[in-house]
Amino acid sequence: MRVWKRNIESKLSILESYARRSRERTAKYLKDIGVENPEELVNIASEYFTISPVSIEPIDIIRRLERILRTGEERIEELVDRAAKKADSVEKKIAVTLLGITNALNMIYKYVRHLLLWGIKTENPLLLGQLMFQLPLILRIARSYYEASKGIADGRPIGDSAGPLFAYYLMNKLPRIEGPVEIVKDTIYSVHELEGRKVIIVKAKGPGSTVGRPGEAVEKLAEKYGRDLAAIITVDAALKFEGEETGAIAEGAGVAMGDPGPEKIRIERVAARLGIPLYAFAIKVSLEEAINTMPKEVVEAIDKVIEKVEKLIRETVEPGKAVIVVGVGNTLGVAQ
């Protein structure tokens, strides 16, 4: 137990340094965009939490979860808006993301510290042993968050921006009929033409750091186009297995989206109601690549995904019909 304790303590000091430096980096960014008392805002955000809805009674659980998640999102945005009145919308979105990273690192540090102290207090070697063997993965996650904050503060696209970047490229390739128009909060769409078919492209509104509300956008667009809608296609970055290449492309069925549930289920319900297929494409990235500056391999994969999506539309959507294509992910550094 003494050996394990020393090993865990040494790793805990690394986690503590990640959490502390992230706080300092976020506070500096907030100060740079005009926040007079950044420490107060960082203190609130680093300890902010959300409570899951009651699941023993599952009726309407998705709507309740959505309300809780949006309450948390809107509260942090409200705090940033109030504190950084002179900052533009992109800077505010980046500030919200940096505060989220600081919160995550703080919670990881406190959780590991809790398990260490609890194991010592209860003299439980199994608890310490489990913690020690989980630490390499925990450190990998924490290091990814810490390093990600550097690129995010500079406004550079990250691996998770693969979907929005795909949407941006496709918007600029196909002839434009309409848009871009902001249809719901932080989410835009534009209408294009592909050999007699309407292609409605949806993405988060860039270049600020946000994932938008793609599910709500698709829901509204489905009401507008109704029975003319023939398919929904989602494109997103996905975590790869060890041994897979960065930028590898996989095709599947369903909604490619890492959403906790509310946005994803909206798209699934639309497809079920209209009886249309859900096609998905995933661009593979590692955990570190997903939240750090976008690798070259992911950028190069975008053109290949566009070719696959256009081919799929030609094969499955009849001329005169419409298809919704969603570029899912954080649109940091990607405009429209």
C-alpha positions, -999 to +999 in steps of 0.1 A: +000+000+000+029+024+007+044+017-027+010+023-044+003+054-023+036+070-034+029+062-070-006+076-069+006+107-051+032+114-078+006+112-105-018+132-084+007+161-084+007+160-122-031+162-123-030+191-098-005+210-120-028+205-150-058+218-131-039+248-117-022+257-150-055+254-168-071+278-143-042+303-149-044+300-187-082+305-186-080+334-162-054+351-185-076+346-216-106+361-197-085+391-186-073+396-222-109+398-235-118+424-209-130+405-178-122+426-147-123+398-121-115+366-140-108+345-109-143+348-097-157+335-130-131+307-131-140+297-095-177+294-103-171+275-136-145+251-122-169+238-095-201+239-117-220+206-118-252+192-134-275+166-117-289+138-139-327+136-141-346+109-123-343+078-144-365+054-123-395+071-140-383+072-177-413+091-191-401+123-208-365+117-195-350+131-227-368+164-224-358+167-188-322+159-196-322+185-224-336+212-200-308+204-174-280+205-200-293+237-215-296+253-181-260+246-174-249+258-208-269+290-207-258+298-171-220+297-181-227+317-213-247+343-192-218+347-168-193+352-196-216+376-214-220+397-183-183+397-174-169+402-210-192+428-224-166+441-249-156+407-263-170+395-296-191+363-299-162+342-310-141+352-280-170+345-257-175+310-272-138+302-267-140+315-231-169+291-224-150+262-238-119+270-218-140+272-186-154+238-195-119+223-198-109+239-165-140+223-149-131+189-163-095+190-151-105+202-117-131+174-113-106+147-125-080+159-099-105+160-071-119+126-080-085+109-079-076+127-047-108+115-032-101+078-041-066+081-028-076+096+006-106+072+009-084+042+002-059+053+029-086+062+054-103+028+050-070+009+046-084-006+014-056-020-008-080-031-035-092+005-039-057+018-042-047-010-066-076-003-089-068+034-089-031+028-096-039+006-127-065+031-140-041+061-136-024+058-171-058+062-188-068+090-164-036+108-170-040+104-208-074+120-207-062+148-184-032+156-205-054+157-237-076+183-220-047+204-208-029+205-241-061+212-259-066+245-241-036+259-259-050+255-294-085+264-284-074+297-270-058+305-304-090+296-322-075+267-342-098+239-355-096+207-335-101+171-345-137+173-335-142+200-361-140+174-389-178+174-393-182+212-396-152+215-419-167+189-441-200+209-442-180+241-450-162+225-479-195+210-492-212+244-489-185+260-510-185+232-536-222+228-545-242+255-562-260+275-535-298+282-537-303+297-502-285+307-471-266+304-448-294+311-424-293+307-386-323+284-379-318+278-342-293+290-316-257+287-329-268+265-358-270+275-395-282+258-427-279+265-464-296+249-494-277+236-524-283+217-556-268+184-567-281+171-601-317+180-595-317+172-557-319+197-529-290+193-504-297+210-471-264+214-452-264+219-415-235+229-392-228+249-360-224+286-365-186+293-366-159+302-361-166+303-324-163+272-302-197+256-302-215+224-314-248+242-320-281+224-318-281+201-349-310+179-337-333+209-332-323+223-366-330+190-384-364+188-367-374+223-380-361+216-415-381+183-416-412+203-408-404+226-437-396+200-463-419+172-451-424+144-475-398+158-500-372+147-475-356+114-486-327+109-463-306+123-435-268+120-435-245+128-406-207+132-407-187+134-374-153+126-360-152+093-341-127+078-317-106+052-334-094+019-320-057+015-313-041+003-346-065+023-368-051+051-389-060+087-382-083+100-409-097+066-418-133+068-430-161+044-420-197+043-433-227+031-413-263+036-403-277+058-376-268+093-363-231+100-360-231+122-329-215+121-295-245+139-279-258+128-245-291+121-261-314+152-266-301+163-300-295+128-314-330+115-305-346+145-323-330+133-356-339+097-349-375+106-343-377+127-375-364+097-395-388+073-378-418+096-384-410+101-421-398+066-427-365+077-442-330+062-438-303+075-415-268+073-431-236+081-412-199+087-419-172+087-393-137+102-396-114+084-372-093+103-346-076+094-313-087+109-280-059+134-281-065+144-317-102+149-311-097+179-288-063+191-300-054+210-332-068+191-363-042+167-378-033+169-415-047+134-421-082+146-410-081+176-433-071+153-462-100+129-454-126+156-459-124+155-498-128+117-497-159+120-474-174+146-498-170+121-527-186+093-507-215+115-496-222+128-531-221+092-544-245+081-517-269+110-525-269+100-562-276+064-554-303+068-528-320+101-534-342+106-564-340+138-584-366+163-571-362+151-536-343+166-507-316+153-483-303+168-451-265+166-445-252+175-410-216+183-402-216+173-366-190+186-341-173+217-326-170+244-353-140+261-337-121+280-364-146+269-391-169+295-406-197+291-431 
